[in-house]
Amino acid sequence: MLKKEIPINLIWLPRLLIIAYTLFISLFALDTMAGSAPMHQKAGGLAMHLIPSLILLITLLVYWKNPLHSGMVFIALGVVFTVWFNTNRDIGIFCMISLPLILAGTLFIACFLASRKKASGNRLSG
């Protein structure tokens, strides 16, 4: 699906962005370990707060080899995160929480379009 002629940066950049973003939002889950609650309640809270990270990783793994679908799904997740977490109320929060997903989705679609352009160019020349 991905052609070797596509710049390696365009292939890996959206994937690495999603991995880095997942690690970033996973850090927010660590605040559940503070406080005086019993350890089993802290562990349950940690698991609940890691659900968005798990969704992102599963989505990335499922659509790893299909950049068009990856792009559409991550843009949709960016919109869902905007609505669910109300990130549209503050531009800084929007840039930290929703924008990386939309940017990664856009990069995935750019990767798809570049591979399609290369494939059509190869058909015309050969």
VENKAZI-V510952 format. One line per field, one symbol per residue. phi: phi as a letter, one per 40 degrees, with the letter a starting at -180 (. if undefined). psi: psi as a letter, one per 30 degrees, with the letter a starting at -180 (. if undefined). burial: 1 if it has 24 or more other C-alpha atoms within 12 Angstrom, else 0. Layout:
BEGIN
phi->???
psi->???
burial->???
END
This chain:
BEGIN
phi->.cccccddccccdccccccccccccccccccccchbccdcccccccccccddccccccccccbdcbcccdccccccccccccccbfcccacccdccbccdcccccccccccccccccccccccccb
psi->eklffkkeefefeeeeeeeeeeeeffefffffflaglleeeeeeeeeeffeeeeeeeeeeeegegjeeeeeeeeeeeeeeeeeeghfffkeeeefeeeeeeeeeeeeeeeeeeeeeeeeeeeeef.
burial->010000000110111111101100110010010000000000000100010110011011000101111111111111101100000000000101111111111111111111100000000000
END
